[in-house]
Amino acid sequence: MSTHVSRPSYAAVLRVPQARRTFTAALTARLSYGTVSLALLLSVGRATGSWAVSGTVLSLFGATTVLLMPVRAALIDSHGPRRALLPMSALYGALLTVLAALTWRPGAPAAAIGLTAALAGGCAPPLGPTMRALWSELVADRDLLQRAYSLDGVAEELLYVSGPALIGGLMAVAPPAAGILLSAALNAAGTCAFVASPAMTGPRPTSRRQRTAPVPGLLSPVAVALGVGLALSSADLLVMAFATERGYDTALVPWVLGALSAGSALGGLAGGAVRWRTTARTRLCGFAAALGLVLATAGLAPGLWTLAGVMALTGAFIAPALTTAYLLADETAAADSRTRAGAWVNAGVNAGSSAGALAAGLLIGRLPLEVCFALAGGVAVAPAVVVACRRRGVRARRGRSRCSSRA
């Protein structure tokens, strides 16, 4: 079920047997995660009349989604995607349906909404990590696998851009709670098609200790992914603060953030097309450091459109950094823990995104924006520098050990 090609390309990725069918099904299910956040935010706000409650509910949903993702991924590694994903998707869809019913009309109890949202997040199927683990099964050639991961990352980026637009269109004809139902339907239909693919693999036998032990070698990609998530979620609020402080129409802010997404998509496609001679760990540190350094200078932009250009350049390193983090996790993980390894990287990005928005909100107004942008860039650079220095230290110790043994 693997393939090897001499000249890998993005078209070659989609020509891998069963790849198009499987990838399309996975993207359909993952679109649910691009639609559910906005639908949940708007429907809870309408039902309770409180944006504070709405934000709290969304935080609960996000927290259980992120924190329990490695646990759900471990179940997939232990029992196989077919046996684990379907029950998760069924529970997730059922709980989203309950949420839609609770928020369809005003007057819903906030406690019931919060509890249901937290439970729904805890059941969300880890479809991204599962698809990335499956790419390793479908593709044997490492260059082609890099292309597959880059294509996967860019497609995921587009899902999170198109999902809110889909909810905006739906709200023209239905209440926001209908968006929650749409999210449930997308996840259920896509997951069913995903697990029905002939490319889907079964569970690999593992010992009880292996199922519960942490995946070794993941500290570097998870730490760098965490820093990238911190930096990017801070950037969203900082761009808004920049526009407000300089007197620009805030309606222009989505265009600046769109430049960030566009840069990420182009950077991801370009990075995946290069046959790198350096190791994944070296590339990961380089991409993250470049991202942070460019973002750190964004506060010095003289105007909003210059800022948009800087953000586009920042975005050019996002997808390559995250794609490389997933590749490094895949390289370091055993075959029976690849889903869990990818889930830890995914959890690192999402945890950083949650914490970064909170930190930026506390700093804006207390520090000059130039300093805030520098700090946001610094949190991406710092883990990359630590990982690079740690790697050099390991090499130096190995070199001294070899010299001692020869003496």
PEMOUR-V70506 format. One record per pair of residues at least 6 apart in sequence whose C-alpha atoms are under 8 Angstrom apart, sorted by the first residue. I is the first residue (numbers start at 0). GAP is how many residues later the second one is. D is the distance in Angstrom with one decimal. If there is no record, write none. Layout:
BEGIN
I	GAP	D
I	GAP	D
END
This chain:
BEGIN
0	16	7.7
0	136	6.8
0	137	5.6
0	138	7.9
0	198	7.4
1	135	6.2
1	136	4.5
1	137	4.8
1	138	5.4
2	13	6.8
2	135	6.7
2	136	5.3
2	137	5.6
2	138	6.9
3	135	6.9
3	136	5.8
3	137	5.0
3	140	7.9
4	7	7.9
4	136	6.8
4	139	7.5
7	135	6.5
7	136	5.0
7	139	7.6
8	135	6.9
8	138	6.8
8	264	7.2
9	137	6.1
9	138	7.2
9	141	7.2
11	132	7.8
12	6	7.3
12	131	6.7
12	134	7.0
12	135	5.9
13	6	5.3
15	122	7.2
15	123	7.6
16	121	7.8
17	179	7.4
17	180	7.1
17	181	6.0
18	119	7.5
18	180	7.8
20	176	7.3
21	171	7.7
21	172	5.6
21	175	5.9
21	177	7.2
22	108	7.4
22	171	7.9
24	165	4.8
24	166	6.8
24	168	5.5
24	169	5.0
25	101	6.7
25	102	7.8
25	105	6.9
25	164	6.0
25	165	6.7
25	167	7.9
25	168	5.7
26	128	7.8
26	129	7.6
26	132	7.9
26	163	7.4
27	158	6.1
27	159	7.0
27	161	7.7
27	162	4.9
28	98	7.5
28	157	5.3
28	158	4.0
28	159	6.8
28	160	6.8
28	161	4.0
28	162	5.6
29	97	6.5
29	98	7.2
29	126	7.8
29	129	7.7
29	156	7.9
29	157	6.7
29	160	7.7
30	128	5.6
30	129	7.5
30	132	6.5
30	152	7.6
30	155	6.9
30	156	7.5
31	131	7.7
31	150	7.6
31	151	4.4
31	152	6.8
31	154	5.6
31	155	5.5
32	127	7.5
32	130	7.9
32	150	7.3
33	125	5.6
33	126	4.4
33	127	7.3
33	128	7.3
33	129	4.4
33	130	6.6
34	125	7.6
34	128	4.4
34	129	5.5
34	131	7.2
34	132	6.3
34	144	7.0
34	145	7.8
34	148	6.1
35	143	6.9
35	144	5.8
35	147	5.6
36	21	7.0
37	126	6.3
37	129	7.3
38	128	6.6
38	137	5.6
38	138	6.5
38	139	7.9
38	140	5.1
38	141	5.7
39	14	7.7
39	18	6.9
39	136	7.7
39	137	7.2
39	139	7.8
39	140	6.5
40	13	5.4
40	14	6.7
40	16	7.9
40	17	6.4
41	12	7.5
41	134	6.0
41	135	7.9
42	57	7.9
42	60	5.8
42	61	7.2
42	132	7.6
42	133	4.8
42	134	5.1
43	6	8.0
43	9	7.5
43	10	5.2
43	13	7.8
43	59	5.9
43	69	7.9
44	6	5.2
44	8	7.2
44	9	5.1
45	57	7.6
45	59	7.8
45	60	6.4
46	56	5.1
46	57	7.0
46	58	5.7
46	59	3.8
46	60	5.7
46	61	5.9
47	6	7.8
47	58	6.0
47	59	5.9
47	60	6.3
47	61	7.6
47	62	6.8
48	57	7.6
52	57	7.0
55	58	7.7
56	56	7.2
56	57	5.0
56	60	6.5
56	61	7.7
57	59	7.6
59	54	6.9
59	57	6.7
59	58	5.2
59	61	7.8
60	53	8.0
60	56	5.1
60	57	4.7
60	58	7.6
60	59	6.9
60	60	4.8
60	61	7.7
61	56	7.9
61	59	6.4
62	55	7.7
62	58	7.5
62	288	8.0
63	54	5.9
63	55	7.5
63	57	5.1
63	58	4.8
64	56	4.3
64	57	5.2
64	58	7.4
64	59	6.3
65	280	8.0
65	281	5.2
65	284	6.4
65	285	6.7
66	280	6.8
67	54	6.0
68	53	7.7
68	57	6.5
68	274	6.1
68	275	7.6
68	278	6.8
69	270	5.5
69	271	7.9
69	273	5.3
69	274	5.9
69	277	7.6
70	269	7.8
71	51	7.8
71	53	7.2
71	54	6.9
72	53	6.4
72	56	7.6
72	57	7.7
72	266	5.6
72	267	4.7
72	270	6.3
73	137	6.6
73	138	7.8
73	263	7.3
73	265	7.2
73	266	5.3
74	9	6.5
75	7	7.8
75	8	5.5
75	9	7.2
75	54	7.9
75	127	7.6
75	263	7.1
76	126	6.2
76	127	7.2
76	259	5.9
76	260	5.8
76	261	7.4
76	262	6.2
76	263	7.0
77	125	5.8
77	126	6.8
77	127	7.2
77	128	7.0
77	133	6.7
77	258	7.6
78	123	7.4
78	124	5.0
78	125	7.7
79	121	6.9
79	122	4.8
79	123	3.9
79	124	7.5
80	49	7.5
80	114	6.7
80	119	7.3
80	120	7.2
80	121	6.9
80	122	7.5
81	113	5.3
81	114	7.8
81	118	7.5
81	120	7.2
84	40	6.0
84	106	7.2
84	110	7.6
85	105	6.9
85	106	6.9
85	109	7.8
87	35	5.3
87	36	6.4
87	37	5.6
88	34	7.2
88	35	6.7
88	36	5.9
88	98	6.7
88	99	5.9
88	102	6.9
89	98	6.8
90	29	7.4
90	32	6.4
91	28	5.2
91	29	7.5
91	31	5.3
91	32	5.6
91	33	7.7
91	92	7.2
92	27	8.0
92	91	4.6
92	92	7.1
92	94	7.2
92	95	6.6
93	90	7.7
94	21	6.4
94	22	7.5
94	24	7.3
94	25	5.4
95	20	8.0
95	21	7.6
95	24	6.5
95	84	6.2
95	85	6.7
95	87	7.9
95	88	6.0
96	83	7.2
96	84	5.9
96	87	7.0
97	18	7.5
98	14	6.4
98	17	6.5
98	18	7.0
98	78	7.9
98	81	7.5
99	77	4.9
99	78	6.8
99	80	5.8
99	81	6.3
100	76	7.6
101	6	5.8
101	11	6.8
102	10	7.8
102	74	6.1
103	71	7.1
103	72	7.7
103	73	5.4
103	74	7.9
125	217	7.2
128	209	8.0
128	210	5.2
128	211	7.4
128	212	8.0
128	213	4.9
128	214	5.3
128	217	7.5
129	209	5.3
129	212	7.9
131	17	6.9
131	20	7.8
131	207	7.5
131	210	7.3
132	197	7.5
132	205	5.5
132	206	5.4
132	209	7.4
133	65	8.0
133	66	7.3
133	67	7.8
134	10	6.9
134	13	6.9
134	14	7.7
135	9	6.9
135	194	7.9
137	61	7.5
138	6	5.8
142	132	6.8
145	126	5.8
145	177	7.9
145	181	7.3
146	122	7.9
146	125	4.8
146	126	6.5
148	123	7.8
148	174	6.0
148	177	7.8
148	178	7.5
149	118	5.6
149	119	6.2
149	121	7.5
149	122	5.3
149	169	7.2
149	170	7.3
149	173	5.8
150	117	7.5
150	118	6.8
150	121	7.8
152	115	7.3
152	166	6.3
152	169	7.7
152	170	6.4
153	110	7.5
153	111	5.2
153	114	6.2
153	115	7.3
153	165	6.9
156	104	7.2
156	108	7.2
166	9	7.8
166	12	5.9
169	6	7.9
169	8	7.7
169	9	7.0
170	7	8.0
170	8	7.8
193	6	7.8
202	133	7.9
203	132	5.9
204	131	7.9
205	130	7.2
214	118	6.5
214	122	7.0
214	125	7.6
214	126	6.3
215	116	7.2
215	117	7.0
216	112	7.6
216	115	5.7
216	116	7.4
217	111	6.0
217	114	7.2
217	123	7.1
217	126	7.9
217	127	8.0
219	61	7.9
219	167	6.0
220	60	8.0
220	63	7.7
220	104	4.8
220	105	7.3
220	107	6.7
220	108	6.5
220	124	6.5
221	103	7.4
221	122	6.5
221	123	4.8
221	126	5.4
221	127	7.8
222	125	7.1
222	160	6.1
223	60	7.7
223	61	7.5
223	64	7.0
223	101	7.7
223	156	7.0
223	159	5.3
223	160	5.9
224	96	7.8
224	97	6.6
224	100	6.8
224	120	6.3
224	121	7.8
224	123	5.6
224	124	5.0
224	127	7.8
225	119	7.9
225	122	4.5
225	123	4.8
225	124	7.6
225	125	6.8
225	126	4.8
225	127	7.9
226	122	7.6
226	125	6.4
226	152	5.3
226	153	4.4
226	154	7.6
226	155	7.7
226	156	6.4
227	60	6.8
227	64	8.0
227	90	7.6
227	121	6.7
227	124	7.2
227	151	7.5
227	152	5.0
228	119	7.4
228	120	4.5
228	121	6.4
228	122	7.2
228	123	4.3
228	124	4.5
228	127	7.1
229	119	7.7
229	121	8.0
229	122	4.2
229	123	5.1
229	124	7.5
229	125	6.4
229	126	4.2
229	127	7.5
229	146	7.3
229	149	6.7
229	150	7.3
230	61	7.4
230	121	7.8
230	122	7.7
230	125	6.5
230	145	4.8
230	146	6.0
230	147	7.9
230	148	6.1
230	149	5.9
231	121	6.9
231	124	7.5
231	144	7.8
232	119	7.7
232	120	4.9
232	121	7.2
232	123	5.3
232	124	5.2
233	119	7.7
233	122	5.0
233	123	5.1
233	125	7.4
233	126	5.2
233	142	6.2
234	138	7.4
234	141	7.1
235	21	7.0
235	121	7.9
236	120	7.0
236	123	6.8
236	124	7.2
237	122	7.3
237	126	7.5
237	131	7.4
237	134	7.6
237	135	7.1
238	14	6.9
238	17	7.7
238	18	7.8
239	10	6.9
239	13	6.2
240	123	7.5
240	128	7.9
241	57	7.9
241	62	7.8
241	127	7.2
242	6	6.9
242	7	6.2
242	10	7.1
242	61	6.7
243	6	6.7
245	57	7.9
247	56	7.6
254	53	7.7
255	48	7.8
255	49	7.6
255	51	7.4
255	52	4.7
255	55	7.1
256	51	7.5
256	54	7.4
258	49	6.0
258	50	7.2
258	52	6.4
258	53	4.8
258	56	7.6
259	48	7.5
259	51	5.0
259	52	4.5
259	53	7.5
259	54	6.7
259	55	4.6
259	56	7.8
260	51	7.4
260	54	6.2
261	50	6.7
261	53	7.2
262	48	7.7
262	49	4.5
262	50	6.2
262	51	7.2
262	52	4.4
262	53	4.5
262	54	7.9
263	48	7.4
263	50	7.9
263	51	4.2
263	52	4.5
263	53	6.5
263	54	5.4
263	55	5.3
263	56	7.9
264	50	7.9
264	51	7.3
264	54	6.8
265	50	6.5
266	48	7.2
266	49	4.1
266	50	6.1
266	51	7.5
266	52	6.4
266	53	6.4
267	48	7.1
267	49	7.6
267	50	7.5
267	51	4.6
267	52	5.1
267	55	7.7
270	49	5.7
271	48	7.4
279	44	6.1
279	45	7.8
279	47	7.2
279	48	5.8
280	43	7.8
280	47	6.7
281	106	7.2
282	38	7.7
282	41	7.1
283	36	8.0
283	37	5.5
283	38	8.0
283	40	5.7
283	41	6.3
283	100	7.5
284	99	4.5
284	100	6.9
284	102	7.1
284	103	6.4
285	98	7.4
286	30	5.6
286	31	7.7
286	33	6.7
286	34	5.2
287	29	7.0
287	30	7.7
287	33	5.8
287	92	5.9
287	93	6.1
287	96	6.1
288	91	6.4
288	92	4.4
288	93	7.8
288	95	6.0
288	96	7.4
289	24	7.9
289	27	7.0
289	91	7.6
290	23	5.2
290	24	7.4
290	25	7.9
290	26	5.4
290	27	6.9
290	86	7.2
290	89	7.1
290	90	7.7
291	22	7.7
291	84	7.3
291	85	3.8
291	86	5.9
291	87	7.3
291	88	4.9
291	89	5.2
292	84	5.8
292	85	7.3
292	88	7.0
293	16	7.0
293	19	7.2
293	20	5.7
293	83	7.3
294	15	7.3
294	16	7.1
294	19	5.9
294	78	6.5
294	79	7.2
294	81	7.2
294	82	5.0
295	74	7.9
295	77	5.0
295	78	3.9
295	79	6.9
295	80	6.6
295	81	4.4
295	82	6.9
296	73	7.8
296	76	7.0
296	77	6.7
297	9	6.1
297	12	6.0
297	13	7.3
297	72	7.6
297	75	6.4
298	8	7.9
298	70	6.1
298	71	4.3
298	72	7.6
298	73	7.8
298	74	5.5
298	75	7.5
299	70	6.2
300	6	5.4
300	9	7.9
324	20	7.1
325	16	6.0
325	19	6.7
328	9	7.6
328	12	5.7
328	13	6.3
328	16	7.5
329	8	5.9
329	11	6.8
329	12	7.1
332	8	6.3
359	12	7.5
362	9	6.9
363	8	7.0
END
